[in-house]
Each structure stands twice: as C-alpha cells, then as structure tokens.
C-alpha cells in the first residue's frame, strides 16, 4: 500500500504551487472565474484527501483492535457538494465546471504517484 502521509505532504506542496498559479491566472488573464474555480476546487479536494488519510489511519487502528469504522464518505460528499454549491451561489466569481475539475486534482496526483511508485518498484 502507498504511504498516504508521504503522498499528502507532496500534495500540499503541489497545492501551494497550484494556488499560486491560480492567483496569477486570476490577476493576469481574462479568465478569473475559471482560475478561481480551480483554486476553490483544489482546496476542497485536498481537504477531502486529508480526511481520507486521517480515516485510513483510524481504520487501520480499529481493524487491528477488531472494531468497525466507516471511512467518512458522508463528510467527503458534503465537502464536494460545498465545493460545487459555492460557485453555484456566486457564478460571477467562480466557474462551476472548473471547480469540479479542481476538486479532482488531488486524486489525479494520487493516481500519478501510484503509477510512479509501481514503475519504480518494478525496476
């Protein structure tokens, strides 16, 4: 299994770079709503991934103790709904489609890291 804490630390660094890119795009391009949507989606997506990492740790501990626990899907769904509800409420500031794209960015990073780890271990 991949070390989710290591991946999350890399994702936080990537998030700061992405947010800096979104702020630059927001100020210097004629598409500020798209960059703002990607930024807010990426923040909520990283929050969802942080919840997943915390719940996986708790799940591992509970499994070793013989207890049952959920992985917190309801909280992540609520966060994803909020990531879409905010741009819906303020369409003059955020783009809904780019918010959804931003919401999926941490999971794309996770997939890329999994592929990188797979190819690294094969060699």
RAWO-V956977 format. One record per residue. SS is DSSP state (h for helix, s for strand, l for the rest). OMEGA is omega in whole degrees, -180 to 180 (999 if undefined). Layout:
# RAWO-V956977
SS;OMEGA  SS;OMEGA
This chain:
# RAWO-V956977
l;-180  l;176  l;-174  h;179  h;178  h;179  h;180  h;177  h;177  h;-179  h;177  h;177  h;178  h;179  h;179  h;176  h;180  h;178  h;176  h;177  h;179  h;178  h;177  h;178  h;179  h;-178  h;-167  h;178  l;178  l;179  l;-176  h;-179  h;179  h;180  h;176  h;177  h;177  h;-180  h;-179  h;177  h;179  h;178  h;179  h;178  h;177  h;176  h;178  h;179  h;176  h;177  h;180  h;180  h;179  h;-179  h;178  h;175  h;180  h;178  h;179  h;179  h;-179  h;179  h;179  h;179  h;179  l;179  l;177  l;178  l;178  l;-180  l;175  l;-179  h;-179  h;179  h;178  h;176  h;179  h;178  h;178  h;177  h;178  h;179  h;178  h;-178  h;-180  h;176  h;176  h;-179  h;-178  l;-176  l;178  l;-180  l;-175  l;175  l;-175  h;-177  h;179  h;175  h;177  h;177  h;178  h;178  h;-178  h;-177  h;179  h;179  h;173  h;175  h;179  h;179  h;179  h;179  h;177  h;177  h;179  h;179  h;179  h;-179  h;178  h;-180  h;180  h;-177  l;999
